[in-house]
Amino acid sequence: MNYSGWTLLTGTEKKTADVARSFGVLVQKLPDDTFVHSVTSLMLVDSSGKILKIFKIGDEMNNDEIIKRIRLAAGS
């Protein structure tokens, strides 16, 4: 898979927590300086920040469908 078009969220702790919060994801810093989050779903987001699809995380996840949607969104 070609990851050249992917963008990962980086920045200060506050800025990344603010962005996560804007998507409804709560982030908590633990005493050992690691983080946990309240994600119960996987969100496919386009380059403008629009959520294209939300997949519920769990045993019923269809990885083939997720990959298909990612490829469709990426234009491949």
Secondary structure, DSSP 4 states (H G I P E B T S, - for coil): ---TT-----S-HHHHHHHHHHTT--EEE-TTS-EEE---EEEEE-TTS-EEEEEE-STT--HHHHHHHHHHHHT-
